[in-house]
Amino acid sequence: APAGALRAILRHFFPRPKREETIMLKSEKVLGGYTIVERHIQDYFFEHLDEYLPNAKRVIRDDIARDDRRGIPDGWVMLRGCLCPVEVKQRTFGSWAMSQLDSYLTNYHCQHGIAVAEKFAYTVPRTSRVTRILIPVDRTAEARS
């Protein structure tokens, strides 16, 4: 199939997320650092999953051992009948994170993956099997310290 047809198919089955409002996570100073860490971004994404990816469902996989040689994604989402690994980064999703997500796609034989971060330093090709989710974080408290 020509590249244009493939892009149209990918856009149909994996549309870009649409948000009517921007809600930011707010970082605040606490003893020993700041409050926003990768786990908070993961929790925020899964709590607001339907806003980012309408009709997607979180999947909890208890069939993967902690020491699984294939690696363990930060989560799983069922999106339009496809099981998708989710990789979350605290700040920047770069080329190393992309190679990590690519390995999950290969190792678990998945057709699509979800990349979640505050910003992206890696440009995902238009025909990629990855949906990027941007989670804005208000870090003004960090800038003042």
C-alpha positions as a printed NumPy array, in Angstrom:
array([[  0.   ,   0.   ,   0.   ],
       [  1.256,   3.527,  -0.76 ],
       [  2.536,   5.543,   2.216],
       [ -0.49 ,   7.884,   2.067],
       [ -2.911,   4.971,   2.351],
       [ -0.981,   3.539,   5.289],
       [ -1.089,   6.916,   7.086],
       [ -4.85 ,   7.13 ,   6.493],
       [ -5.354,   3.645,   7.932],
       [ -3.198,   4.427,  10.983],
       [ -5.063,   7.721,  11.575],
       [ -8.396,   5.91 ,  11.33 ],
       [ -7.521,   3.202,  13.856],
       [ -5.211,   5.273,  16.075],
       [ -6.391,   8.904,  15.955],
       [ -4.378,  11.641,  17.597],
       [ -5.771,  12.405,  21.05 ],
       [ -7.983,  15.465,  21.314],
       [ -8.298,  17.547,  24.441],
       [-10.723,  20.396,  24.891],
       [ -8.957,  21.712,  27.966],
       [ -5.437,  21.511,  29.296],
       [ -5.101,  20.33 ,  32.852],
       [ -1.612,  20.49 ,  34.245],
       [  0.022,  18.472,  36.946],
       [  1.515,  20.885,  39.473],
       [  4.937,  20.263,  40.95 ],
       [  5.424,  21.461,  44.522],
       [  8.475,  21.384,  46.756],
       [  8.548,  18.628,  49.351],
       [ 11.285,  17.346,  51.6  ],
       [ 14.049,  15.932,  49.404],
       [ 12.827,  17.212,  46.042],
       [  9.684,  17.837,  44.042],
       [  6.388,  16.035,  43.961],
       [  6.057,  15.119,  40.278],
       [  7.861,  11.904,  39.417],
       [  7.291,   9.331,  36.67 ],
       [  4.782,   7.388,  38.77 ],
       [  2.554,  10.481,  39.093],
       [  2.564,  10.954,  35.325],
       [  1.657,   7.279,  34.857],
       [ -1.208,   7.566,  37.342],
       [ -2.433,  10.823,  35.752],
       [ -2.394,   9.298,  32.262],
       [ -4.359,   6.209,  33.308],
       [ -6.842,   8.263,  35.378],
       [ -7.521,  10.466,  32.314],
       [ -7.151,   7.706,  29.71 ],
       [-10.557,   8.295,  28.131],
       [ -9.723,  11.983,  27.587],
       [ -6.487,  11.154,  25.785],
       [ -7.606,   8.   ,  23.977],
       [-11.407,   7.732,  23.839],
       [-12.712,   4.173,  24.237],
       [ -9.303,   2.841,  25.284],
       [ -9.165,   0.571,  28.326],
       [ -6.335,  -0.043,  30.744],
       [ -5.225,  -3.665,  30.882],
       [ -3.512,  -5.13 ,  33.939],
       [ -1.261,  -8.016,  32.913],
       [ -0.368, -10.334,  35.746],
       [  1.113, -12.903,  33.372],
       [  4.438, -11.043,  33.104],
       [  7.057, -11.797,  35.764],
       [  9.117,  -8.98 ,  37.28 ],
       [ 12.266, -10.479,  35.799],
       [ 10.801, -11.094,  32.33 ],
       [ 13.646, -10.879,  29.798],
       [ 11.396,  -9.072,  27.309],
       [ 11.264,  -6.062,  29.627],
       [  8.225,  -4.639,  31.363],
       [  6.352,  -1.611,  29.994],
       [  4.887,   0.978,  32.363],
       [  1.42 ,  -0.232,  31.477],
       [ -0.885,  -1.695,  28.845],
       [ -3.845,  -0.258,  26.966],
       [ -6.411,  -1.996,  24.797],
       [ -7.067,   0.377,  21.904],
       [ -9.454,  -0.616,  19.11 ],
       [ -8.819,  -4.291,  19.69 ],
       [ -5.022,  -3.959,  19.863],
       [ -3.017,  -4.52 ,  23.032],
       [ -0.553,  -1.61 ,  23.283],
       [  2.437,  -1.248,  25.622],
       [  2.707,   2.152,  27.349],
       [  6.064,   3.774,  28.091],
       [  6.088,   6.857,  30.352],
       [  8.983,   9.222,  30.986],
       [  9.122,  11.783,  33.791],
       [ 10.342,  14.635,  31.611],
       [ 11.656,  13.962,  28.107],
       [ 10.853,  11.063,  25.815],
       [ 14.025,  10.685,  23.756],
       [ 15.566,   8.198,  21.365],
       [ 16.511,   5.792,  24.186],
       [ 12.899,   5.709,  25.379],
       [ 11.746,   5.167,  21.804],
       [ 14.089,   2.196,  21.409],
       [ 12.725,   0.837,  24.699],
       [  9.14 ,   1.099,  23.386],
       [ 10.215,  -0.431,  20.061],
       [ 11.654,  -3.407,  21.916],
       [  8.316,  -3.934,  23.72 ],
       [  6.502,  -3.822,  20.371],
       [  8.854,  -6.468,  18.994],
       [  9.177,  -8.662,  22.087],
       [  5.43 ,  -8.79 ,  22.791],
       [  4.401,  -8.882,  19.101],
       [  2.299,  -5.701,  19.394],
       [  1.119,  -3.593,  16.484],
       [  0.991,  -0.247,  18.305],
       [  2.518,   1.485,  21.333],
       [  1.795,   4.558,  23.469],
       [  4.529,   7.073,  24.434],
       [  3.698,   9.409,  27.344],
       [  5.864,  12.304,  28.547],
       [  6.016,  15.967,  29.436],
       [  7.959,  16.667,  26.23 ],
       [  9.372,  14.786,  23.276],
       [ 12.956,  15.109,  22.048],
       [ 12.417,  12.315,  19.591],
       [ 10.336,  12.825,  16.49 ],
       [  8.111,   9.843,  15.884],
       [  7.846,   9.185,  12.132],
       [  4.398,   9.885,  10.678],
       [  3.95 ,   6.234,   9.704],
       [  5.067,   5.069,  13.122],
       [  3.224,   2.529,  15.201],
       [  3.395,   4.892,  18.183],
       [  0.907,   7.442,  19.554],
       [  2.486,  10.304,  21.495],
       [  0.668,  11.667,  24.551],
       [  1.861,  14.984,  25.957],
       [  1.207,  15.52 ,  29.689],
       [  1.85 ,  19.158,  30.637],
       [  3.441,  19.738,  34.052],
       [  3.583,  23.098,  35.806],
       [  7.133,  23.264,  37.144],
       [  7.183,  26.948,  38.173],
       [  7.904,  25.952,  41.795],
       [ 11.031,  24.103,  40.602],
       [ 12.251,  27.126,  38.644],
       [ 12.059,  29.318,  41.75 ],
       [ 14.309,  27.139,  43.861]])
